[in-house]
Amino acid sequence: MVPRLALRDPGADQHEIGERAASLGIDPLAMRLLLARGVRESEAQVRLLKPRLADLRSPVGMAGFEPLLELLRAAVRQRWRVGVFGDYDVDGVTTAAILTTFLEALGVEVVPRVASRDAGYGFRVADARALHEAGVRLVLTGDCGTSDHEALAWLHDHGVVAAVIDHHQVPEQMPPAAALLNPHQPGCAFPFKGLCSAGVAFYLCAALRTSLAAEAGDGGRALPDPRGLLDLVALGTVCDLVPMVDENRILVRHGLGILEQRRRPGLRALLDRAGVELDATLDEGHLGFRLGPRLNAPGRLGPADPSLALLRARTLPEARAMAAQIEGLNSRRRGEQAQIVAQAHALLAADPKTDERRGLVVAHDGWLHGIVGIAASSIVSRYHRPALVLAIDRARGEARGSARSWGDIDVRAALQASSHLLRRFGGHRAAAGVSMDVAAIPALTEAFDAAVADQLAARGLDMPSADEPYDGPLSLAALTPELLTSIESLGPYGVGFPAPRFLIEEAEVDFVRLLQGKHLSLALRQDGALVDAIAFNQAEQPLSVGDRIAAIYVPTRSVFRGRWRLQLQIEAFWPARGGF
Protein backbone atom coordinates (compact mmCIF):
# COMPACT_ATOMS: atom_id res chain seq x y z
CA MET A 1 0.00 0.00 0.00
CA VAL A 2 1.39 3.39 -1.01
CA PRO A 3 1.27 5.77 1.99
CA ARG A 4 0.11 9.35 1.85
CA LEU A 5 3.24 11.49 1.75
CA ALA A 6 3.42 14.89 3.43
CA LEU A 7 6.37 17.05 2.37
CA ARG A 8 7.75 19.22 5.16
CA ASP A 9 7.68 22.72 3.70
CA PRO A 10 10.73 24.91 4.41
CA GLY A 11 8.76 28.01 3.43
CA ALA A 12 11.54 29.28 1.16
CA ASP A 13 12.71 28.68 -2.40
CA GLN A 14 16.05 27.14 -3.34
CA HIS A 15 17.68 30.54 -3.92
CA GLU A 16 16.79 31.81 -0.44
CA ILE A 17 17.81 28.48 1.12
CA GLY A 18 21.18 28.67 -0.63
CA GLU A 19 21.81 32.26 0.47
CA ARG A 20 20.89 31.55 4.09
CA ALA A 21 23.02 28.40 4.11
CA ALA A 22 26.02 30.32 2.75
CA SER A 23 25.66 32.98 5.45
CA LEU A 24 25.98 30.28 8.15
CA GLY A 25 28.51 28.13 6.30
CA ILE A 26 26.29 25.05 6.26
CA ASP A 27 25.00 22.75 3.53
CA PRO A 28 21.78 23.95 1.82
CA LEU A 29 20.10 20.68 2.77
CA ALA A 30 20.84 21.38 6.45
CA MET A 31 19.29 24.84 6.07
CA ARG A 32 16.22 23.29 4.44
CA LEU A 33 15.87 20.93 7.42
CA LEU A 34 16.14 23.82 9.88
CA LEU A 35 13.52 25.91 8.08
CA ALA A 36 11.14 22.96 7.73
CA ARG A 37 11.32 22.49 11.52
CA GLY A 38 10.41 26.08 12.21
CA VAL A 39 13.92 27.31 13.08
CA ARG A 40 13.81 30.43 10.92
CA GLU A 41 15.64 33.20 12.75
CA SER A 42 19.40 33.39 12.15
CA GLU A 43 20.10 33.80 15.86
CA ALA A 44 18.08 30.69 16.69
CA GLN A 45 19.89 28.75 13.97
CA VAL A 46 23.28 29.73 15.40
CA ARG A 47 22.18 28.69 18.90
CA LEU A 48 21.01 25.35 17.54
CA LEU A 49 24.23 24.68 15.68
CA LYS A 50 26.45 25.82 18.57
CA PRO A 51 24.49 25.26 21.78
CA ARG A 52 26.09 26.74 24.91
CA LEU A 53 25.30 26.02 28.52
CA ALA A 54 25.42 29.79 28.98
CA ASP A 55 22.26 29.95 26.82
CA LEU A 56 20.25 28.06 29.45
CA ARG A 57 17.70 30.42 30.90
CA SER A 58 17.90 31.31 34.59
CA PRO A 59 15.64 29.40 36.98
CA VAL A 60 14.61 32.71 38.54
CA GLY A 61 10.83 32.64 38.51
CA MET A 62 10.59 28.83 38.69
CA ALA A 63 7.94 28.29 41.35
CA GLY A 64 9.16 26.45 44.43
CA PHE A 65 12.83 27.02 43.67
CA GLU A 66 13.79 29.25 46.60
CA PRO A 67 12.01 27.21 49.30
CA LEU A 68 13.69 24.03 48.06
CA LEU A 69 17.11 25.69 47.85
CA GLU A 70 16.75 26.83 51.45
CA LEU A 71 15.87 23.28 52.53
CA LEU A 72 18.92 21.89 50.75
CA ARG A 73 21.22 24.56 52.15
CA ALA A 74 20.01 23.58 55.63
CA ALA A 75 20.57 19.90 54.82
CA VAL A 76 24.16 20.61 53.76
CA ARG A 77 24.98 22.88 56.70
CA GLN A 78 23.39 20.71 59.37
CA ARG A 79 24.27 17.34 57.80
CA TRP A 80 20.72 16.06 57.62
CA ARG A 81 20.10 12.54 56.44
CA VAL A 82 18.15 12.94 53.19
CA GLY A 83 15.94 10.39 51.47
CA VAL A 84 15.83 10.46 47.67
CA PHE A 85 13.05 8.58 45.91
CA GLY A 86 12.80 8.11 42.14
CA ASP A 87 10.19 6.48 39.93
CA TYR A 88 11.06 3.25 38.13
CA ASP A 89 11.58 4.53 34.58
CA VAL A 90 14.76 6.04 33.13
CA ASP A 91 13.78 9.60 34.02
CA GLY A 92 12.99 8.60 37.59
CA VAL A 93 16.16 6.57 38.05
CA THR A 94 18.43 9.21 36.49
CA THR A 95 16.78 11.91 38.61
CA ALA A 96 17.45 9.86 41.73
CA ALA A 97 21.05 9.28 40.62
CA ILE A 98 21.59 13.00 39.91
CA LEU A 99 20.28 14.11 43.30
CA THR A 100 22.03 11.34 45.22
CA THR A 101 25.39 11.80 43.49
CA PHE A 102 25.44 15.57 43.93
CA LEU A 103 24.28 15.60 47.55
CA GLU A 104 26.77 12.89 48.51
CA ALA A 105 29.54 14.91 46.86
CA LEU A 106 28.51 17.76 49.19
CA GLY A 107 28.92 15.50 52.20
CA VAL A 108 25.23 14.77 52.76
CA GLU A 109 24.22 11.27 53.87
CA VAL A 110 21.63 10.04 51.40
CA VAL A 111 19.22 7.11 51.59
CA PRO A 112 18.31 6.39 47.95
CA ARG A 113 15.23 4.43 46.96
CA VAL A 114 13.41 3.78 43.70
CA ALA A 115 9.94 2.51 42.94
CA SER A 116 8.95 -1.05 42.19
CA ARG A 117 6.39 -1.55 39.48
CA ASP A 118 4.77 -4.28 41.56
CA ALA A 119 3.77 -1.61 44.09
CA GLY A 120 2.60 0.76 41.37
CA TYR A 121 4.03 3.93 39.89
CA GLY A 122 4.76 6.92 42.04
CA PHE A 123 5.56 7.51 45.70
CA ARG A 124 3.55 5.26 48.04
CA VAL A 125 2.93 5.20 51.78
CA ALA A 126 5.13 2.09 52.05
CA ASP A 127 8.01 4.08 50.53
CA ALA A 128 7.39 6.98 52.91
CA ARG A 129 7.37 4.60 55.86
CA ALA A 130 10.62 2.95 54.78
CA LEU A 131 12.41 6.28 54.47
CA HIS A 132 11.05 7.44 57.83
CA GLU A 133 12.32 4.24 59.44
CA ALA A 134 15.74 4.96 57.88
CA GLY A 135 15.87 8.16 59.92
CA VAL A 136 15.70 10.75 57.16
CA ARG A 137 14.77 14.33 57.95
CA LEU A 138 14.04 15.43 54.39
CA VAL A 139 12.63 13.44 51.46
CA LEU A 140 13.06 14.46 47.81
CA THR A 141 10.87 12.72 45.25
CA GLY A 142 12.03 12.63 41.63
CA ASP A 143 9.77 12.15 38.59
CA CYS A 144 6.83 11.56 40.91
CA GLY A 145 5.14 13.09 43.92
CA THR A 146 2.99 15.75 42.28
CA SER A 147 -0.09 13.49 42.58
CA ASP A 148 1.10 11.30 45.49
CA HIS A 149 -0.79 13.18 48.20
CA GLU A 150 -1.36 10.26 50.55
CA ALA A 151 2.33 9.38 50.95
CA LEU A 152 3.37 13.03 51.29
CA ALA A 153 0.70 13.62 53.93
CA TRP A 154 1.94 10.55 55.80
CA LEU A 155 5.44 12.05 55.91
CA HIS A 156 4.07 15.36 57.15
CA ASP A 157 2.13 13.65 59.91
CA HIS A 158 5.32 11.88 61.03
CA GLY A 159 7.46 15.01 61.11
CA VAL A 160 9.43 14.47 57.89
CA VAL A 161 9.79 17.38 55.46
CA ALA A 162 9.09 16.49 51.81
CA ALA A 163 9.88 18.26 48.54
CA VAL A 164 8.77 17.22 45.06
CA ILE A 165 10.93 17.45 41.90
CA ASP A 166 8.73 16.51 38.97
CA HIS A 167 7.47 17.47 35.51
CA HIS A 168 4.09 15.75 35.29
CA GLN A 169 0.84 17.66 35.01
CA VAL A 170 -0.34 19.18 38.27
CA PRO A 171 -3.81 18.24 39.57
CA GLU A 172 -6.20 20.83 40.93
CA GLN A 173 -5.07 20.10 44.49
CA MET A 174 -1.42 20.92 45.14
CA PRO A 175 0.63 18.20 46.86
CA PRO A 176 1.12 18.55 50.65
CA ALA A 177 4.87 19.21 50.40
CA ALA A 178 7.16 21.94 51.72
CA ALA A 179 8.25 22.68 48.14
CA LEU A 180 7.11 21.69 44.66
CA LEU A 181 9.60 22.13 41.82
CA ASN A 182 7.54 21.46 38.70
CA PRO A 183 7.41 23.88 35.74
CA HIS A 184 3.76 22.94 35.10
CA GLN A 185 2.42 24.26 38.41
CA PRO A 186 0.30 27.42 38.43
CA GLY A 187 2.30 30.58 38.86
CA CYS A 188 5.57 29.13 37.57
CA ALA A 189 7.24 31.85 35.49
CA PHE A 190 10.01 29.67 34.09
CA PRO A 191 9.44 30.00 30.32
CA PHE A 192 10.31 26.45 29.23
CA LYS A 193 7.81 23.78 30.26
CA GLY A 194 9.43 20.85 28.44
CA LEU A 195 12.05 19.77 31.00
CA CYS A 196 11.92 16.20 32.26
CA SER A 197 12.57 15.56 35.95
CA ALA A 198 16.27 14.93 35.31
CA GLY A 199 16.50 18.38 33.72
CA VAL A 200 14.71 19.99 36.67
CA ALA A 201 17.08 18.18 39.06
CA PHE A 202 20.10 19.47 37.13
CA TYR A 203 18.84 23.04 37.42
CA LEU A 204 18.41 22.50 41.15
CA CYS A 205 21.94 21.11 41.61
CA ALA A 206 23.48 23.93 39.58
CA ALA A 207 21.62 26.58 41.59
CA LEU A 208 22.57 24.89 44.88
CA ARG A 209 26.24 24.98 43.92
CA THR A 210 25.99 28.66 42.96
CA SER A 211 24.34 29.44 46.28
CA LEU A 212 26.90 27.49 48.34
CA ALA A 213 29.78 29.04 46.37
CA ALA A 214 28.50 32.52 47.20
CA GLU A 215 28.42 31.58 50.89
CA ALA A 216 31.92 30.08 50.76
CA GLY A 217 33.39 33.20 49.19
CA ASP A 218 36.11 31.29 47.33
CA GLY A 219 34.24 30.73 44.09
CA GLY A 220 33.26 27.24 45.20
CA ARG A 221 36.54 25.63 44.20
CA ALA A 222 35.95 22.68 46.52
CA LEU A 223 32.36 22.13 45.41
CA PRO A 224 31.30 19.44 42.90
CA ASP A 225 30.65 20.54 39.33
CA PRO A 226 27.07 19.68 38.24
CA ARG A 227 28.17 19.63 34.59
CA GLY A 228 29.52 16.16 35.29
CA LEU A 229 25.89 15.03 35.69
CA LEU A 230 24.89 15.98 32.16
CA ASP A 231 25.27 12.44 30.83
CA LEU A 232 22.46 11.41 33.19
CA VAL A 233 20.40 14.46 32.25
CA ALA A 234 20.72 13.62 28.55
CA LEU A 235 19.69 10.03 29.21
CA GLY A 236 16.57 11.01 31.14
CA THR A 237 15.63 13.68 28.59
CA VAL A 238 15.88 11.46 25.52
CA CYS A 239 14.22 8.43 27.10
CA ASP A 240 11.28 10.40 28.50
CA LEU A 241 10.38 11.69 25.02
CA VAL A 242 10.12 15.32 26.08
CA PRO A 243 10.47 17.98 23.33
CA MET A 244 13.98 18.15 21.86
CA VAL A 245 13.94 21.94 21.73
CA ASP A 246 15.32 24.92 23.66
CA GLU A 247 16.91 23.92 26.99
CA ASN A 248 16.57 20.21 26.29
CA ARG A 249 18.67 20.46 23.12
CA ILE A 250 21.45 22.22 25.02
CA LEU A 251 21.41 19.72 27.89
CA VAL A 252 21.40 16.68 25.59
CA ARG A 253 24.13 17.98 23.26
CA HIS A 254 26.48 18.64 26.17
CA GLY A 255 25.41 15.44 27.91
CA LEU A 256 26.39 13.42 24.85
CA GLY A 257 29.83 15.04 25.01
CA ILE A 258 30.20 13.90 28.62
CA LEU A 259 28.91 10.43 27.80
CA GLU A 260 31.43 9.99 24.97
CA GLN A 261 34.20 10.34 27.57
CA ARG A 262 32.67 7.33 29.39
CA ARG A 263 33.59 8.70 32.80
CA ARG A 264 30.67 7.04 34.60
CA PRO A 265 31.54 3.37 35.16
CA GLY A 266 27.90 2.25 34.96
CA LEU A 267 27.21 3.81 31.58
CA ARG A 268 30.56 2.67 30.21
CA ALA A 269 29.77 -0.91 31.22
CA LEU A 270 26.26 -0.71 29.77
CA LEU A 271 27.52 0.71 26.48
CA ASP A 272 29.94 -2.21 26.30
CA ARG A 273 27.06 -4.65 26.94
CA ALA A 274 25.05 -2.95 24.21
CA GLY A 275 27.88 -3.50 21.73
CA VAL A 276 28.68 0.20 21.27
CA GLU A 277 32.33 0.51 20.30
CA LEU A 278 34.67 2.80 22.22
CA ASP A 279 35.32 5.10 19.27
CA ALA A 280 31.67 5.39 18.21
CA THR A 281 30.26 8.91 17.98
CA LEU A 282 27.29 8.82 20.30
CA ASP A 283 23.94 10.36 19.44
CA GLU A 284 20.41 10.34 20.77
CA GLY A 285 19.82 6.93 19.19
CA HIS A 286 22.35 5.32 21.51
CA LEU A 287 20.46 6.78 24.47
CA GLY A 288 16.97 5.93 23.27
CA PHE A 289 17.57 2.50 21.76
CA ARG A 290 20.69 1.05 23.41
CA LEU A 291 20.89 2.41 26.98
CA GLY A 292 17.27 3.32 27.65
CA PRO A 293 15.65 -0.10 27.12
CA ARG A 294 18.30 -1.76 29.27
CA LEU A 295 17.93 0.72 32.13
CA ASN A 296 14.16 0.39 31.90
CA ALA A 297 14.22 -3.42 31.99
CA PRO A 298 14.51 -3.91 35.79
CA GLY A 299 11.68 -1.45 36.44
CA ARG A 300 9.50 -3.15 33.84
CA LEU A 301 9.87 -6.52 35.53
CA GLY A 302 9.99 -5.46 39.21
CA PRO A 303 12.14 -3.18 41.37
CA ALA A 304 14.30 -0.63 39.54
CA ASP A 305 17.09 -0.92 42.15
CA PRO A 306 19.62 -2.58 39.77
CA SER A 307 19.46 0.41 37.42
CA LEU A 308 20.08 2.92 40.20
CA ALA A 309 22.90 0.76 41.58
CA LEU A 310 24.49 0.68 38.12
CA LEU A 311 24.39 4.47 37.75
CA ARG A 312 25.89 4.88 41.24
CA ALA A 313 28.66 2.29 40.74
CA ARG A 314 32.08 3.70 41.71
CA THR A 315 34.32 1.17 39.92
CA LEU A 316 34.25 -0.54 36.54
CA PRO A 317 34.30 -4.11 37.98
CA GLU A 318 31.29 -3.28 40.14
CA ALA A 319 29.56 -1.67 37.16
CA ARG A 320 30.23 -4.64 34.89
CA ALA A 321 28.61 -7.02 37.37
CA MET A 322 25.52 -4.79 37.53
CA ALA A 323 25.44 -4.39 33.74
CA ALA A 324 25.48 -8.18 33.33
CA GLN A 325 22.49 -8.47 35.66
CA ILE A 326 20.62 -5.78 33.76
CA GLU A 327 21.42 -7.41 30.41
CA GLY A 328 19.85 -10.62 31.68
CA LEU A 329 16.72 -8.78 32.75
CA ASN A 330 16.60 -7.07 29.38
CA SER A 331 16.72 -10.41 27.58
CA ARG A 332 13.78 -11.60 29.68
CA ARG A 333 11.95 -8.35 28.91
CA ARG A 334 12.40 -8.92 25.18
CA GLY A 335 10.83 -12.36 25.38
CA GLU A 336 7.85 -11.15 27.38
CA GLN A 337 7.48 -8.16 25.09
CA ALA A 338 7.31 -10.23 21.91
CA GLN A 339 4.50 -12.34 23.34
CA ILE A 340 2.46 -9.39 24.61
CA VAL A 341 2.84 -7.37 21.41
CA ALA A 342 1.73 -10.34 19.28
CA GLN A 343 -1.30 -11.00 21.49
CA ALA A 344 -2.29 -7.32 21.57
CA HIS A 345 -2.20 -7.07 17.78
CA ALA A 346 -4.21 -10.29 17.46
CA LEU A 347 -6.91 -9.00 19.82
CA LEU A 348 -7.26 -5.76 17.88
CA ALA A 349 -7.31 -7.56 14.54
CA ALA A 350 -10.17 -9.75 15.80
CA ASP A 351 -12.24 -6.77 17.01
CA PRO A 352 -14.59 -5.55 14.25
CA LYS A 353 -14.71 -2.07 15.83
CA THR A 354 -10.94 -1.48 15.63
CA ASP A 355 -10.96 0.18 12.21
CA GLU A 356 -13.58 2.75 13.21
CA ARG A 357 -12.15 3.71 16.59
CA ARG A 358 -10.13 6.90 17.09
CA GLY A 359 -8.44 5.72 20.29
CA LEU A 360 -7.65 2.05 20.93
CA VAL A 361 -7.86 0.11 24.20
CA VAL A 362 -6.78 -3.51 24.54
CA ALA A 363 -6.55 -5.61 27.71
CA HIS A 364 -5.60 -9.18 28.64
CA ASP A 365 -5.00 -11.39 31.65
CA GLY A 366 -1.48 -12.30 32.68
CA TRP A 367 0.43 -9.58 30.85
CA LEU A 368 3.28 -7.92 32.72
CA HIS A 369 2.10 -4.37 33.33
CA GLY A 370 5.68 -3.13 33.02
CA ILE A 371 5.79 -4.06 29.34
CA VAL A 372 2.39 -2.92 28.13
CA GLY A 373 3.77 0.54 27.33
CA ILE A 374 5.97 -1.05 24.65
CA ALA A 375 2.92 -2.84 23.26
CA ALA A 376 1.07 0.48 23.18
CA SER A 377 3.92 2.03 21.16
CA SER A 378 3.79 -0.89 18.72
CA ILE A 379 0.03 -0.47 18.25
CA VAL A 380 0.44 3.27 17.70
CA SER A 381 3.06 2.61 15.02
CA ARG A 382 0.82 0.18 13.16
CA TYR A 383 -2.58 1.86 13.50
CA HIS A 384 -1.52 5.52 13.66
CA ARG A 385 -3.85 6.12 16.60
CA PRO A 386 -3.41 6.65 20.35
CA ALA A 387 -3.47 3.39 22.29
CA LEU A 388 -3.98 2.25 25.88
CA VAL A 389 -2.85 -1.28 26.78
CA LEU A 390 -3.93 -2.82 30.09
CA ALA A 391 -2.59 -5.80 32.05
CA ILE A 392 -5.37 -7.50 34.04
CA ASP A 393 -4.74 -8.90 37.52
CA ARG A 394 -7.88 -10.88 38.38
CA ALA A 395 -6.70 -11.68 41.91
CA ARG A 396 -6.54 -7.99 42.75
CA GLY A 397 -9.48 -7.00 40.56
CA GLU A 398 -7.21 -4.41 38.99
CA ALA A 399 -5.99 -3.49 35.53
CA ARG A 400 -2.85 -1.40 35.11
CA GLY A 401 -1.48 -0.06 31.90
CA SER A 402 0.09 2.59 29.73
CA ALA A 403 -1.13 4.93 27.04
CA ARG A 404 0.88 6.31 24.13
CA SER A 405 -0.03 9.16 21.81
CA TRP A 406 -0.10 9.63 18.07
CA GLY A 407 0.31 12.99 16.41
CA ASP A 408 -0.66 15.82 18.71
CA ILE A 409 -3.33 13.93 20.68
CA ASP A 410 -3.02 14.57 24.43
CA VAL A 411 -3.45 11.13 25.99
CA ARG A 412 -3.36 12.47 29.54
CA ALA A 413 -6.26 14.78 28.71
CA ALA A 414 -8.11 11.82 27.18
CA LEU A 415 -7.64 9.93 30.44
CA GLN A 416 -8.68 12.99 32.43
CA ALA A 417 -11.97 12.95 30.53
CA SER A 418 -12.37 9.31 31.59
CA SER A 419 -11.11 9.80 35.16
CA HIS A 420 -14.40 8.69 36.75
CA LEU A 421 -13.53 5.18 35.53
CA LEU A 422 -9.98 5.16 36.91
CA ARG A 423 -8.39 4.62 40.31
CA ARG A 424 -5.24 6.54 39.44
CA PHE A 425 -3.69 8.09 36.38
CA GLY A 426 -0.79 10.37 35.57
CA GLY A 427 1.66 11.34 32.89
CA HIS A 428 1.85 13.90 30.11
CA ARG A 429 0.67 14.51 26.55
CA ALA A 430 2.70 11.74 24.92
CA ALA A 431 2.55 9.00 27.55
CA ALA A 432 0.53 8.19 30.64
CA GLY A 433 -0.17 5.38 33.10
CA VAL A 434 -3.40 4.17 34.69
CA SER A 435 -4.81 1.76 37.26
CA MET A 436 -8.49 0.84 37.34
CA ASP A 437 -11.12 -1.75 38.24
CA VAL A 438 -11.29 -4.64 35.78
CA ALA A 439 -15.07 -4.27 35.54
CA ALA A 440 -14.68 -0.75 34.12
CA ILE A 441 -12.60 -1.77 31.08
CA PRO A 442 -15.52 -1.93 28.60
CA ALA A 443 -16.72 1.52 29.66
CA LEU A 444 -13.18 2.92 29.45
CA THR A 445 -12.76 1.49 25.95
CA GLU A 446 -15.69 3.60 24.78
CA ALA A 447 -14.78 6.66 26.87
CA PHE A 448 -11.16 6.77 25.69
CA ASP A 449 -12.26 6.43 22.06
CA ALA A 450 -14.80 9.25 22.54
CA ALA A 451 -12.27 11.52 24.28
CA VAL A 452 -9.79 11.15 21.41
CA ALA A 453 -12.61 11.74 18.89
CA ASP A 454 -13.50 14.97 20.74
CA GLN A 455 -9.90 16.21 20.46
CA LEU A 456 -9.88 15.43 16.75
CA ALA A 457 -13.24 17.14 16.20
CA ALA A 458 -11.91 20.28 17.90
CA ARG A 459 -9.23 20.35 15.18
CA GLY A 460 -11.70 19.66 12.39
CA LEU A 461 -10.44 16.09 11.88
CA ASP A 462 -12.30 12.80 11.67
CA MET A 463 -9.37 10.40 12.14
CA PRO A 464 -5.75 10.91 13.23
CA SER A 465 -3.53 11.69 10.27
CA ALA A 466 -1.66 8.72 8.79
CA ASP A 467 0.52 10.86 6.56
CA GLU A 468 4.21 9.98 6.21
CA PRO A 469 6.14 13.25 6.67
CA TYR A 470 9.36 13.56 4.69
CA ASP A 471 11.98 16.15 3.76
CA GLY A 472 12.10 15.63 0.01
CA PRO A 473 13.68 13.11 -2.37
CA LEU A 474 17.34 12.24 -1.86
CA SER A 475 19.11 9.71 -4.05
CA LEU A 476 21.58 7.16 -2.71
CA ALA A 477 24.41 8.69 -4.74
CA ALA A 478 23.82 12.07 -3.03
CA LEU A 479 24.46 10.58 0.42
CA THR A 480 28.12 11.55 0.75
CA PRO A 481 30.05 11.41 4.05
CA GLU A 482 30.09 15.21 4.05
CA LEU A 483 26.33 15.43 3.69
CA LEU A 484 25.79 12.87 6.46
CA THR A 485 28.05 14.89 8.76
CA SER A 486 26.06 18.02 7.92
CA ILE A 487 22.79 16.27 8.79
CA GLU A 488 24.27 14.97 12.05
CA SER A 489 25.43 18.49 12.99
CA LEU A 490 21.79 19.48 13.53
CA GLY A 491 21.27 16.81 16.18
CA PRO A 492 20.04 15.80 18.64
CA TYR A 493 16.75 14.94 16.99
CA GLY A 494 13.59 13.97 18.82
CA VAL A 495 10.07 15.07 19.69
CA GLY A 496 9.43 18.51 18.22
CA PHE A 497 12.61 18.34 16.12
CA PRO A 498 12.19 15.13 14.12
CA ALA A 499 15.00 13.29 12.40
CA PRO A 500 15.21 13.92 8.64
CA ARG A 501 13.27 11.46 6.50
CA PHE A 502 13.95 11.30 2.78
CA LEU A 503 12.27 9.65 -0.18
CA ILE A 504 13.81 7.10 -2.53
CA GLU A 505 11.49 7.09 -5.51
CA GLU A 506 12.88 3.85 -6.92
CA ALA A 507 15.67 1.45 -5.92
CA GLU A 508 16.38 -2.22 -6.56
CA VAL A 509 16.66 -4.75 -3.75
CA ASP A 510 20.13 -6.25 -4.14
CA PHE A 511 20.04 -8.33 -0.93
CA VAL A 512 17.43 -9.17 1.71
CA ARG A 513 17.63 -11.26 4.87
CA LEU A 514 15.23 -11.83 7.77
CA LEU A 515 16.57 -10.83 11.21
CA GLN A 516 15.13 -12.22 14.46
CA GLY A 517 11.95 -13.14 12.64
CA LYS A 518 10.73 -9.53 12.47
CA HIS A 519 13.33 -7.21 10.87
CA LEU A 520 14.63 -6.97 7.30
CA SER A 521 18.29 -6.45 6.49
CA LEU A 522 18.62 -5.03 2.99
CA ALA A 523 21.01 -3.68 0.39
CA LEU A 524 19.54 -1.20 -2.09
CA ARG A 525 20.99 -0.29 -5.47
CA GLN A 526 20.27 2.91 -7.36
CA ASP A 527 22.19 4.37 -10.31
CA GLY A 528 25.37 2.50 -9.40
CA ALA A 529 25.23 3.30 -5.67
CA LEU A 530 24.80 0.35 -3.26
CA VAL A 531 23.80 1.08 0.35
CA ASP A 532 22.93 -1.16 3.31
CA ALA A 533 19.57 -0.67 5.02
CA ILE A 534 17.50 -2.02 7.90
CA ALA A 535 13.70 -2.12 8.15
CA PHE A 536 12.68 -2.71 11.75
CA ASN A 537 9.48 -4.68 12.46
CA GLN A 538 8.49 -4.85 8.79
CA ALA A 539 9.12 -8.52 8.08
CA GLU A 540 5.41 -9.11 7.36
CA GLN A 541 5.89 -7.38 4.00
CA PRO A 542 7.13 -9.84 1.34
CA LEU A 543 10.32 -8.73 -0.36
CA SER A 544 12.72 -10.45 -2.74
CA VAL A 545 15.98 -9.72 -4.51
CA GLY A 546 15.26 -7.83 -7.72
CA ASP A 547 12.13 -6.09 -6.39
CA ARG A 548 11.98 -2.39 -7.10
CA ILE A 549 10.74 -0.32 -4.19
CA ALA A 550 10.13 3.23 -3.08
CA ALA A 551 10.88 4.07 0.54
CA ILE A 552 11.01 6.67 3.26
CA TYR A 553 14.32 6.45 5.10
CA VAL A 554 16.50 8.06 7.76
CA PRO A 555 20.26 8.08 7.00
CA THR A 556 22.34 6.77 9.91
CA ARG A 557 25.96 5.97 10.68
CA SER A 558 26.84 2.41 11.71
CA VAL A 559 30.21 1.60 13.33
CA PHE A 560 31.77 -1.88 13.34
CA ARG A 561 35.33 -2.64 14.46
CA GLY A 562 36.33 0.97 14.23
CA ARG A 563 35.01 1.51 10.71
CA TRP A 564 31.82 3.35 9.90
CA ARG A 565 29.39 2.83 7.05
CA LEU A 566 26.21 4.48 5.87
CA GLN A 567 23.05 2.60 6.76
CA LEU A 568 19.51 3.58 5.85
CA GLN A 569 16.80 3.06 8.44
CA ILE A 570 13.75 2.26 6.33
CA GLU A 571 10.63 3.74 7.93
CA ALA A 572 8.20 2.58 5.22
CA PHE A 573 8.46 0.98 1.79
CA TRP A 574 6.11 0.05 -1.04
CA PRO A 575 6.31 -1.12 -4.68
CA ALA A 576 7.89 1.37 -7.04
CA ARG A 577 6.34 2.12 -10.39
CA GLY A 578 7.22 -1.30 -11.78
CA GLY A 579 5.86 -3.13 -8.73
CA PHE A 580 7.32 -6.15 -6.94
Secondary structure, DSSP 4 states (H G I P E B T S, - for coil): -PPPEEEPP-SS-HHHHHHHHHHHT--HHHHHHHHHTT--SHHHHHHHHS--GGGSPP-TT-TTHHHHHHHHHHHHHHT-EEEEEE-SSHHHHHHHHHHHHHHHHTT-EEEEEE-BGGG-SS--HHHHHHHHHTT-SEEEEES--TT-HHHHHHHHHTT-EEEEE--SPP-SSPPSSSEEE-TTSTT---S-----HHHHHHHHHHHHHHHHHHHHSSTTTTS--GGGGHHHHHHHHHHTT---SHHHHHHHHHHHHHHHTT-SHHHHHHHHHTT--TTPPP-HHIIIIIIHHHHHHHHHHSB-HHHHHHHH--SHHHHHHHHHHHHHHHHHHHHHHHHHHHHHHHHHHH-TTGGG-SSEEEEEET--TTTHHHHHHHHHHHHSS-EEEEEEETTTTEEEEEEE--TT--HHHHHHHTGGG-SEEEE-SSEEEEEEEGGGHHHHHHHHHHHHHHHHHHTT-SS----EEE--B--GGG--HHHHHHHHTTPPPBTTBPPP-EEEEEEEEEEEEEETTTEEEEEEEETTEEEEEEETT-TTS---TT-EEEEEEEEEEEEETTEEEEEEEEEEEEE-TT--
